[in-house]
Structure formats: structure tokens, C-alpha cells
Amino acid sequence: MVHEVDFMSIGTNDLIQYLLAVDRNNRKVAALYEPLHPAVLQAIANVVHAAKAAGRTVSLCGEMAAEPLCAVLLMGLGIEDLSMSAFFIPIVKRLIRAVSFERAQSMAEEALRLTTVKDVKGFVFESMRELGLVDLMEIYH
């Protein structure tokens, strides 16, 4: 199927909602909507791997693209194009420029080995702290 398209795009809002069976607009379950869930990261990694093997590019849209904790991981997973509201572009751009592709890949590989959201978030936050990027993330939130 990958060979029949010129490019691929992942819509993370729907991906997360369907993968985790969580409606982000439903107050009763919205707290369970988690972009850094290991299953979400693995699904994105699988799509990128299949696309790259077929010589295709993958873009990504949705709230996850604008989330600073996610941006560097997405880069490390091989996402080359992020679509987001203009408001978020400056902070995501600064984060991506501040981290080498090799470091982002290393972070993504480690994140894919983790099994809980808490572990993934802790790892990413600690990595950002080591890189001196926590202040950028705090500006955003």
C-alpha cells in the first residue's frame, strides 16, 4: 500500500483518540489522552519505518506537533514535516534547532524502549534539562 502513495501524513489527534480509545473532548476520559503513550510513539515509528523503506516522506499534524515535549522525539523518529498553528512555530523551531538530529534519534530510540507514559515523560523532561532546554518548554506552558 505504501508504494501507491507519494507521501504520508499522520493526523495525531485522531491517531491518539482511536489508538487509546480516548475522546479528548470528553471531560470524563480526556486526562487519558496522552501523546507520549508508548503505543502512540511505536505506531508513529512503525509508519515512519514503512514509509522510509518505500522511499516516502511522512509529515505530521495535530496538537502533538506543537507540543515541545514531543517535537524533538518526533524529529528523532524521522518526521521531517510538522504542521501546527502559527503561534507554536517559534518555540518548536527553537527546540528543533537546539538539538542535533543524532541526539534526537538517540532520545527517540530510548523512548521507544520505555513502557509507561510516566517513564517516557520523565526521560524526555530529563533529557531536555540536560540540554538546557527546560526554560524554553516553561515559556510555552
N, C-alpha and C positions, 0 to 999 in steps of 0.2 A: 504494500500500500504506500509506503514512503516514496517509492520510486515514481508514483503517479502525481506527485505534487512538486512545485518548485521551491516552496518554503513551508515552514510550520510555525504556528503561533499557539502559545499556551495561554489560556484565559484562567488566571489563578483563582479568581473569585468563585467561578463555577467548579473548577477542579477541586478546590478545598471543600466547598459545600457538598459536592457529591461523594468525594472520597471519604470524608469524615462523617457524612450524614448529619451535617450541622447547618442550619439556616442562620446565617449571621445577623439577619434582621429579626429573629425571634428571641426576645429577651430571656426566655427560659433556657435556651441552649447556646446563645451567642458566645458565651465565655469559652465554649469548647472549640470554637472556630480558631484554628491555630496554623498559621503559615509555616512555622518551623517544626511541625509534626514530622517525625522521621518518615512516615508513609508519604507525605507530600514531597519531601526532598527526594525520596527514592523514585517517585513517579516522574518528577521533573528530570532527574538524572537519566532514567530509562528512555524518556522521549528524546533528550539531547543525544544520548548514545546512538539510538537508532537513526536519528536524523544525520548525525555526523558520519556514520558508517555509510550512508547513502549519498553523502556529499551535499546535504541540505542544511540550511541555516534554521535556527529556531529563535523566534522573538517571544517576548513575554509581556503580557499586560495584566492589569488588575492591581489591587491595593498592595499586594506583595512586592511589586516592582518599586514602589515608593517607600517601602519600609527599610530604614537604614540597617537594621539587624540582618535583613535578608539580602540586600544589594550585593555585598561582597561575596556571599555564598553563591548567589545566582551567577555572578561573573565566574567564580571558580567551577561551577557546574558546566560552564560552556555557553551560557546565554550571552549573546552578543548585542541584542537589541532589547531595551526596556521601554515600555510605553507607560507614561504616567501623566498626571496633571502637571501643568507648568510650575505650580507652586513648589513641587517637590524636586524639581530638576537640580537646582543649585546644590542642595545638601547631598543628594545621591551622586552627583558629578564629583563633588569634592571627596567623598568617600572612595569612589572607584579610582580616582586619580591618586589617592594616597596609599593604595595597596598594590603591590606588584601582582601580575597575573599568576606567577608561580606561588606566591603566598596565598592568594585566593583559592587556587587549586588545592593546595595543601589543607586549607581550612575546610573546603568542601569535602575532601576525602575523609577527613577526621569526623566531620559532622555526619556523614553517611554511615559511620560505624557506631554512632550513638543510638540508644534505643528509647530514650524518653525526651519529651519536649523540654523538661527541666534541664536535662544534661546538654541538649543542643543549645538552648538559650544561655546557659552558664558558660559553655565553651565559647560561643560566639562573643558574648559580652567580655569575657576574659581576654580573648584574642584582640578585640578592639581596644581594650585597656592597654595591653602590651604594645599595640601600635600607636598609642597616644590619640585615639580617635573617639574616646568616650565623650569628650566635650562636644564634638560635632553631633553625636547622637542625642545628647541632652538638649542642645539647641532646638532640635526637631521636636522633642516631646516637651 
